[in-house]
Amino acid sequence: MIQIYGAEWCGDCRRSKRLLDRLGVAYDYLEVDKDDGLRDTAVGIAGRQSIPVVVFPDGTFAVEPSDPDLTAKLQELGLTA
């Protein structure tokens, strides 16, 4: 399952969620502004305070991915048609 660490006020987070919704890809959305532990986890993964942090099932991650980069990774993992 894909995990997205983000916040509702974050435009890039909303954009990434819209893309996943449009492509029909399931994900867990983890709101970092409502849970300090999630925020710390996202910083630990990304190495900096930037969102969204998208963690893929293969253990890799992307920070603030563009739609083309996110789509390419989903295709690589076979998660899109």
C-alpha positions in Angstrom: 0.0 0.0 0.0 1.2 3.5 -0.8 1.5 5.9 2.1 1.3 9.7 1.6 2.6 11.9 4.5 0.9 15.2 3.9 -1.4 18.0 5.1 -4.7 19.3 3.8 -3.2 22.9 3.4 -0.5 21.6 1.1 -1.2 22.1 -2.6 1.4 19.5 -3.7 -0.3 17.0 -1.3 -3.7 17.6 -2.8 -2.3 17.3 -6.3 -0.7 14.0 -5.6 -3.9 12.7 -4.0 -5.9 13.8 -7.0 -3.6 11.9 -9.3 -3.8 8.7 -7.3 -7.6 9.1 -7.1 -7.9 9.7 -10.8 -5.7 6.6 -11.5 -7.6 4.5 -9.0 -4.6 3.7 -6.9 -5.2 2.9 -3.3 -3.2 4.8 -0.6 -3.1 5.6 3.1 -3.1 9.3 3.7 -1.2 10.3 6.9 -1.8 13.9 8.1 1.5 15.2 9.5 0.0 18.4 10.9 -2.3 16.4 13.2 0.2 14.0 14.6 3.8 14.9 15.7 4.9 11.3 15.4 3.8 11.2 11.7 5.6 14.5 11.1 8.8 13.1 12.6 8.4 9.9 10.6 8.1 11.9 7.3 11.1 14.0 8.2 13.0 10.8 9.0 12.1 9.3 5.6 12.7 12.4 3.5 15.7 13.8 5.5 14.0 17.2 5.5 10.7 18.9 6.2 9.0 18.7 2.9 5.6 17.2 1.9 4.2 15.2 0.4 6.4 12.2 1.2 5.1 9.3 -0.9 6.3 5.8 0.3 5.9 3.0 -2.3 5.3 -0.7 -1.6 8.9 -1.5 -2.8 10.3 0.6 0.0 11.4 3.6 -2.1 10.0 7.1 -1.6 9.5 10.4 -3.4 9.4 13.9 -1.9 7.2 16.4 -3.6 7.0 14.3 -6.8 5.7 15.9 -10.0 2.7 14.2 -11.6 4.8 12.7 -14.4 7.4 11.3 -11.9 4.6 9.9 -9.7 2.9 8.3 -12.7 6.1 6.8 -14.0 6.8 5.2 -10.6 3.3 3.8 -10.4 3.7 2.3 -13.9 7.1 0.9 -12.9 5.4 -0.9 -10.0 2.5 -2.1 -12.1 -0.1 -0.1 -10.2 -1.6 1.6 -13.2 -3.0 0.3 -16.5 
